[in-house]
Amino acid sequence: MMSPAARIIIGLGVPFVSVIPTVPLLNHLPIAPFGIPLGLLWLFAAIPLTSLCLAICWFGHDRDLPDEDIVADYGADREP
């Protein structure tokens, strides 16, 4: 089972760092494979990367919990 810090880093940190600071920096480069700007290619490559990070978090923690425990962990069973 993954620690909560590892889940946050993998699930939020990696996708955030792969998109927010890199795309503006890559758009300033004059590289355009197949006529497509490098920043745009990187942005589309980050979509499967984000899905992979979320899958790693799920397989590392939530997969083994029964549905009732998942609801209790996240407080979704509380009445407003």
N, CA, C and O atoms as CSV, one atom per row, in Angstrom:
chain,resi,resn,atom,element,x,y,z
A,1,MET,N,N,0.845,-1.174,0.000
A,1,MET,CA,C,0.000,0.000,0.000
A,1,MET,C,C,0.894,1.243,0.000
A,1,MET,O,O,1.913,1.290,0.690
A,2,MET,N,N,0.502,2.225,-0.771
A,2,MET,CA,C,1.285,3.453,-0.900
A,2,MET,C,C,0.969,4.419,0.236
A,2,MET,O,O,-0.145,4.445,0.759
A,3,SER,N,N,1.957,5.198,0.599
A,3,SER,CA,C,1.727,6.219,1.619
A,3,SER,C,C,0.916,7.363,1.004
A,3,SER,O,O,0.930,7.554,-0.212
A,4,PRO,N,N,0.214,8.118,1.845
A,4,PRO,CA,C,-0.556,9.251,1.306
A,4,PRO,C,C,0.313,10.280,0.585
A,4,PRO,O,O,-0.121,10.878,-0.399
A,5,ALA,N,N,1.530,10.486,1.067
A,5,ALA,CA,C,2.412,11.445,0.403
A,5,ALA,C,C,2.800,10.969,-0.990
A,5,ALA,O,O,2.867,11.764,-1.928
A,6,ALA,N,N,3.055,9.670,-1.124
A,6,ALA,CA,C,3.407,9.117,-2.441
A,6,ALA,C,C,2.235,9.235,-3.405
A,6,ALA,O,O,2.428,9.527,-4.585
A,7,ARG,N,N,1.030,9.009,-2.913
A,7,ARG,CA,C,-0.158,9.135,-3.773
A,7,ARG,C,C,-0.346,10.569,-4.234
A,7,ARG,O,O,-0.707,10.800,-5.388
A,8,ILE,N,N,-0.110,11.528,-3.366
A,8,ILE,CA,C,-0.267,12.931,-3.745
A,8,ILE,C,C,0.791,13.326,-4.774
A,8,ILE,O,O,0.494,14.020,-5.747
A,9,ILE,N,N,2.023,12.880,-4.551
A,9,ILE,CA,C,3.097,13.223,-5.483
A,9,ILE,C,C,2.840,12.610,-6.852
A,9,ILE,O,O,2.979,13.280,-7.875
A,10,ILE,N,N,2.461,11.328,-6.870
A,10,ILE,CA,C,2.238,10.657,-8.153
A,10,ILE,C,C,0.943,11.128,-8.811
A,10,ILE,O,O,0.913,11.362,-10.019
A,11,GLY,N,N,-0.118,11.267,-8.034
A,11,GLY,CA,C,-1.415,11.597,-8.602
A,11,GLY,C,C,-1.607,13.050,-8.966
A,11,GLY,O,O,-2.340,13.363,-9.904
A,12,LEU,N,N,-0.957,13.947,-8.235
A,12,LEU,CA,C,-1.109,15.380,-8.500
A,12,LEU,C,C,0.188,16.045,-8.945
A,12,LEU,O,O,0.190,16.860,-9.867
A,13,GLY,N,N,1.284,15.697,-8.289
A,13,GLY,CA,C,2.549,16.367,-8.558
A,13,GLY,C,C,3.107,16.114,-9.948
A,13,GLY,O,O,3.492,17.053,-10.645
A,14,VAL,N,N,3.152,14.859,-10.353
A,14,VAL,CA,C,3.718,14.528,-11.660
A,14,VAL,C,C,2.897,15.148,-12.798
A,14,VAL,O,O,3.481,15.781,-13.678
A,15,PRO,N,N,1.564,14.991,-12.817
A,15,PRO,CA,C,0.812,15.649,-13.896
A,15,PRO,C,C,0.935,17.182,-13.875
A,15,PRO,O,O,1.021,17.813,-14.929
A,16,PHE,N,N,0.944,17.773,-12.684
A,16,PHE,CA,C,1.064,19.229,-12.594
A,16,PHE,C,C,2.398,19.704,-13.161
A,16,PHE,O,O,2.444,20.639,-13.960
A,17,VAL,N,N,3.477,19.055,-12.743
A,17,VAL,CA,C,4.807,19.464,-13.204
A,17,VAL,C,C,4.999,19.172,-14.685
A,17,VAL,O,O,5.744,19.879,-15.362
A,18,SER,N,N,4.334,18.136,-15.198
A,18,SER,CA,C,4.502,17.811,-16.613
A,18,SER,C,C,3.749,18.771,-17.529
A,18,SER,O,O,4.036,18.815,-18.725
A,19,VAL,N,N,2.793,19.540,-17.006
A,19,VAL,CA,C,2.014,20.433,-17.866
A,19,VAL,C,C,2.297,21.909,-17.578
A,19,VAL,O,O,2.671,22.654,-18.484
A,20,ILE,N,N,2.125,22.328,-16.347
A,20,ILE,CA,C,2.123,23.756,-16.031
A,20,ILE,C,C,3.455,24.441,-16.352
A,20,ILE,O,O,3.438,25.423,-17.093
A,21,PRO,N,N,4.598,23.991,-15.848
A,21,PRO,CA,C,5.822,24.742,-16.173
A,21,PRO,C,C,6.437,24.391,-17.529
A,21,PRO,O,O,7.156,25.208,-18.104
A,22,THR,N,N,6.171,23.206,-18.043
A,22,THR,CA,C,6.882,22.781,-19.251
A,22,THR,C,C,6.266,23.298,-20.545
A,22,THR,O,O,7.003,23.648,-21.467
A,23,VAL,N,N,4.965,23.356,-20.643
A,23,VAL,CA,C,4.330,23.770,-21.901
A,23,VAL,C,C,4.709,25.201,-22.285
A,23,VAL,O,O,5.064,25.425,-23.442
A,24,PRO,N,N,4.654,26.179,-21.381
A,24,PRO,CA,C,5.092,27.525,-21.789
A,24,PRO,C,C,6.565,27.577,-22.197
A,24,PRO,O,O,6.932,28.320,-23.107
A,25,LEU,N,N,7.402,26.795,-21.528
A,25,LEU,CA,C,8.817,26.789,-21.892
A,25,LEU,C,C,9.050,26.139,-23.251
A,25,LEU,O,O,9.867,26.616,-24.039
A,26,LEU,N,N,8.343,25.064,-23.525
A,26,LEU,CA,C,8.523,24.370,-24.799
A,26,LEU,C,C,7.956,25.162,-25.971
A,26,LEU,O,O,8.410,24.993,-27.102
A,27,ASN,N,N,6.980,26.019,-25.721
A,27,ASN,CA,C,6.409,26.815,-26.810
A,27,ASN,C,C,7.376,27.873,-27.330
A,27,ASN,O,O,7.204,28.377,-28.440
A,28,HIS,N,N,8.381,28.210,-26.544
A,28,HIS,CA,C,9.364,29.203,-26.990
A,28,HIS,C,C,10.443,28.591,-27.873
A,28,HIS,O,O,11.222,29.323,-28.483
A,29,LEU,N,N,10.504,27.276,-27.954
A,29,LEU,CA,C,11.508,26.625,-28.799
A,29,LEU,C,C,11.024,26.578,-30.246
A,29,LEU,O,O,9.835,26.380,-30.495
A,30,PRO,N,N,11.927,26.755,-31.191
A,30,PRO,CA,C,11.512,26.742,-32.606
A,30,PRO,C,C,11.378,25.331,-33.199
A,30,PRO,O,O,11.320,25.180,-34.420
A,31,ILE,N,N,11.329,24.319,-32.363
A,31,ILE,CA,C,11.231,22.935,-32.837
A,31,ILE,C,C,9.763,22.625,-33.148
A,31,ILE,O,O,8.875,22.882,-32.335
A,32,ALA,N,N,9.526,22.070,-34.340
A,32,ALA,CA,C,8.158,21.713,-34.739
A,32,ALA,C,C,8.186,20.420,-35.555
A,32,ALA,O,O,8.186,20.465,-36.785
A,33,PRO,N,N,8.210,19.265,-34.876
A,33,PRO,CA,C,8.189,18.006,-35.625
A,33,PRO,C,C,6.866,17.850,-36.383
A,33,PRO,O,O,5.789,18.031,-35.816
A,34,PHE,N,N,6.965,17.515,-37.650
A,34,PHE,CA,C,5.797,17.356,-38.531
A,34,PHE,C,C,4.955,18.632,-38.600
A,34,PHE,O,O,3.766,18.572,-38.913
A,35,GLY,N,N,5.555,19.766,-38.315
A,35,GLY,CA,C,4.857,21.040,-38.378
A,35,GLY,C,C,3.993,21.349,-37.167
A,35,GLY,O,O,3.236,22.320,-37.179
A,36,ILE,N,N,4.097,20.535,-36.122
A,36,ILE,CA,C,3.310,20.739,-34.905
A,36,ILE,C,C,4.247,21.277,-33.826
A,36,ILE,O,O,5.305,20.690,-33.597
A,37,PRO,N,N,3.893,22.369,-33.162
A,37,PRO,CA,C,4.771,22.914,-32.125
A,37,PRO,C,C,5.054,21.895,-31.013
A,37,PRO,O,O,4.195,21.094,-30.647
A,38,LEU,N,N,6.267,21.952,-30.498
A,38,LEU,CA,C,6.695,20.976,-29.497
A,38,LEU,C,C,5.847,21.056,-28.231
A,38,LEU,O,O,5.567,20.029,-27.614
A,39,GLY,N,N,5.439,22.246,-27.840
A,39,GLY,CA,C,4.589,22.394,-26.657
A,39,GLY,C,C,3.254,21.691,-26.806
A,39,GLY,O,O,2.746,21.105,-25.851
A,40,LEU,N,N,2.688,21.748,-27.994
A,40,LEU,CA,C,1.415,21.081,-28.236
A,40,LEU,C,C,1.572,19.557,-28.220
A,40,LEU,O,O,0.721,18.847,-27.684
A,41,LEU,N,N,2.648,19.066,-28.803
A,41,LEU,CA,C,2.910,17.619,-28.754
A,41,LEU,C,C,3.097,17.142,-27.314
A,41,LEU,O,O,2.584,16.092,-26.926
A,42,TRP,N,N,3.837,17.923,-26.531
A,42,TRP,CA,C,4.057,17.561,-25.136
A,42,TRP,C,C,2.740,17.579,-24.353
A,42,TRP,O,O,2.512,16.720,-23.501
A,43,LEU,N,N,1.888,18.541,-24.637
A,43,LEU,CA,C,0.608,18.627,-23.942
A,43,LEU,C,C,-0.254,17.398,-24.226
A,43,LEU,O,O,-0.886,16.858,-23.318
A,44,PHE,N,N,-0.279,16.956,-25.480
A,44,PHE,CA,C,-1.045,15.755,-25.803
A,44,PHE,C,C,-0.392,14.502,-25.233
A,44,PHE,O,O,-1.095,13.539,-24.927
A,45,ALA,N,N,0.916,14.484,-25.082
A,45,ALA,CA,C,1.599,13.351,-24.457
A,45,ALA,C,C,1.332,13.303,-22.959
A,45,ALA,O,O,1.415,12.234,-22.354
A,46,ALA,N,N,1.013,14.437,-22.353
A,46,ALA,CA,C,0.741,14.479,-20.920
A,46,ALA,C,C,-0.616,13.867,-20.569
A,46,ALA,O,O,-0.839,13.501,-19.415
A,47,ILE,N,N,-1.510,13.750,-21.523
A,47,ILE,CA,C,-2.826,13.157,-21.243
A,47,ILE,C,C,-2.697,11.691,-20.832
A,47,ILE,O,O,-3.224,11.322,-19.783
A,48,PRO,N,N,-2.014,10.830,-21.614
A,48,PRO,CA,C,-1.849,9.451,-21.135
A,48,PRO,C,C,-0.964,9.359,-19.888
A,48,PRO,O,O,-1.141,8.455,-19.071
A,49,LEU,N,N,-0.013,10.286,-19.736
A,49,LEU,CA,C,0.824,10.288,-18.543
A,49,LEU,C,C,-0.024,10.525,-17.295
A,49,LEU,O,O,0.183,9.875,-16.270
A,50,THR,N,N,-0.969,11.446,-17.376
A,50,THR,CA,C,-1.855,11.712,-16.243
A,50,THR,C,C,-2.716,10.497,-15.924
A,50,THR,O,O,-2.897,10.155,-14.755
A,51,SER,N,N,-3.244,9.846,-16.947
A,51,SER,CA,C,-4.039,8.640,-16.726
A,51,SER,C,C,-3.199,7.539,-16.092
A,51,SER,O,O,-3.678,6.813,-15.221
A,52,LEU,N,N,-1.963,7.415,-16.521
A,52,LEU,CA,C,-1.062,6.419,-15.944
A,52,LEU,C,C,-0.784,6.721,-14.472
A,52,LEU,O,O,-0.766,5.807,-13.647
A,53,CYS,N,N,-0.571,7.970,-14.143
A,53,CYS,CA,C,-0.332,8.344,-12.743
A,53,CYS,C,C,-1.543,8.029,-11.866
A,53,CYS,O,O,-1.389,7.529,-10.752
A,54,LEU,N,N,-2.735,8.317,-12.360
A,54,LEU,CA,C,-3.940,8.017,-11.586
A,54,LEU,C,C,-4.151,6.514,-11.450
A,54,LEU,O,O,-4.619,6.049,-10.411
A,55,ALA,N,N,-3.811,5.747,-12.488
A,55,ALA,CA,C,-3.912,4.286,-12.406
A,55,ALA,C,C,-2.929,3.733,-11.388
A,55,ALA,O,O,-3.260,2.806,-10.648
A,56,ILE,N,N,-1.731,4.286,-11.342
A,56,ILE,CA,C,-0.746,3.838,-10.351
A,56,ILE,C,C,-1.263,4.099,-8.937
A,56,ILE,O,O,-1.118,3.252,-8.056
A,57,CYS,N,N,-1.858,5.256,-8.724
A,57,CYS,CA,C,-2.435,5.558,-7.408
A,57,CYS,C,C,-3.553,4.591,-7.056
A,57,CYS,O,O,-3.649,4.140,-5.915
A,58,TRP,N,N,-4.390,4.272,-8.019
A,58,TRP,CA,C,-5.509,3.371,-7.755
A,58,TRP,C,C,-5.021,1.958,-7.475
A,58,TRP,O,O,-5.479,1.322,-6.526
A,59,PHE,N,N,-4.093,1.460,-8.292
A,59,PHE,CA,C,-3.574,0.115,-8.066
A,59,PHE,C,C,-2.770,0.037,-6.773
A,59,PHE,O,O,-2.709,-1.024,-6.151
A,60,GLY,N,N,-2.159,1.129,-6.362
A,60,GLY,CA,C,-1.356,1.120,-5.155
A,60,GLY,C,C,-2.143,1.270,-3.875
A,60,GLY,O,O,-1.612,0.985,-2.802
A,61,HIS,N,N,-3.386,1.705,-3.945
A,61,HIS,CA,C,-4.124,1.931,-2.704
A,61,HIS,C,C,-5.575,1.464,-2.765
A,61,HIS,O,O,-5.952,0.553,-2.027
A,62,ASP,N,N,-6.385,2.055,-3.612
A,62,ASP,CA,C,-7.836,1.855,-3.557
A,62,ASP,C,C,-8.304,0.511,-4.106
A,62,ASP,O,O,-9.429,0.103,-3.818
A,63,ARG,N,N,-7.507,-0.169,-4.862
A,63,ARG,CA,C,-7.967,-1.391,-5.516
A,63,ARG,C,C,-8.329,-2.470,-4.513
A,63,ARG,O,O,-9.285,-3.211,-4.741
A,64,ASP,N,N,-7.600,-2.585,-3.412
A,64,ASP,CA,C,-7.816,-3.678,-2.468
A,64,ASP,C,C,-8.907,-3.398,-1.444
A,64,ASP,O,O,-9.290,-4.295,-0.693
A,65,LEU,N,N,-9.411,-2.177,-1.400
A,65,LEU,CA,C,-10.438,-1.843,-0.426
A,65,LEU,C,C,-11.826,-2.218,-0.944
A,65,LEU,O,O,-12.132,-1.984,-2.113
A,66,PRO,N,N,-12.670,-2.801,-0.081
A,66,PRO,CA,C,-14.061,-3.014,-0.502
A,66,PRO,C,C,-14.764,-1.667,-0.687
A,66,PRO,O,O,-14.312,-0.648,-0.165
A,67,ASP,N,N,-15.846,-1.671,-1.416
A,67,ASP,CA,C,-16.553,-0.423,-1.714
A,67,ASP,C,C,-16.982,0.316,-0.453
A,67,ASP,O,O,-16.943,1.546,-0.420
A,68,GLU,N,N,-17.393,-0.413,0.589
A,68,GLU,CA,C,-17.840,0.239,1.815
A,68,GLU,C,C,-16.699,0.999,2.479
A,68,GLU,O,O,-16.914,2.080,3.027
A,69,ASP,N,N,-15.477,0.440,2.436
A,69,ASP,CA,C,-14.346,1.119,3.055
A,69,ASP,C,C,-13.938,2.363,2.274
A,69,ASP,O,O,-13.492,3.345,2.866
A,70,ILE,N,N,-14.086,2.330,0.967
A,70,ILE,CA,C,-13.751,3.503,0.161
A,70,ILE,C,C,-14.699,4.644,0.498
A,70,ILE,O,O,-14.266,5.788,0.636
A,71,VAL,N,N,-15.971,4.351,0.631
A,71,VAL,CA,C,-16.952,5.381,0.970
A,71,VAL,C,C,-16.662,5.930,2.358
A,71,VAL,O,O,-16.739,7.140,2.567
A,72,ALA,N,N,-16.332,5.064,3.309
A,72,ALA,CA,C,-16.055,5.519,4.672
A,72,ALA,C,C,-14.770,6.337,4.725
A,72,ALA,O,O,-14.686,7.296,5.491
A,73,ASP,N,N,-13.763,5.975,3.920
A,73,ASP,CA,C,-12.509,6.722,3.921
A,73,ASP,C,C,-12.682,8.141,3.451
A,73,ASP,O,O,-12.043,9.049,3.981
A,74,TYR,N,N,-13.521,8.351,2.480
A,74,TYR,CA,C,-13.667,9.682,1.890
A,74,TYR,C,C,-14.857,10.455,2.422
A,74,TYR,O,O,-15.114,11.565,1.958
A,75,GLY,N,N,-15.588,9.910,3.376
A,75,GLY,CA,C,-16.654,10.636,4.033
A,75,GLY,C,C,-17.881,10.860,3.161
A,75,GLY,O,O,-18.650,11.783,3.429
A,76,ALA,N,N,-18.089,10.060,2.141
A,76,ALA,CA,C,-19.232,10.267,1.259
A,76,ALA,C,C,-20.531,9.765,1.879
A,76,ALA,O,O,-21.611,10.041,1.356
A,77,ASP,N,N,-20.441,9.031,2.985
A,77,ASP,CA,C,-21.655,8.483,3.579
A,77,ASP,C,C,-22.251,9.416,4.641
A,77,ASP,O,O,-23.247,9.062,5.272
A,78,ARG,N,N,-21.668,10.585,4.847
A,78,ARG,CA,C,-22.180,11.524,5.841
A,78,ARG,C,C,-23.366,12.304,5.280
A,78,ARG,O,O,-23.400,12.668,4.104
A,79,GLU,N,N,-24.306,12.539,6.132
A,79,GLU,CA,C,-25.475,13.331,5.751
A,79,GLU,C,C,-25.127,14.799,5.917
A,79,GLU,O,O,-24.452,15.159,6.881
A,80,PRO,N,N,-25.567,15.659,5.005
A,80,PRO,CA,C,-25.278,17.103,5.158
A,80,PRO,C,C,-26.065,17.742,6.269
A,80,PRO,O,O,-25.928,18.941,6.513
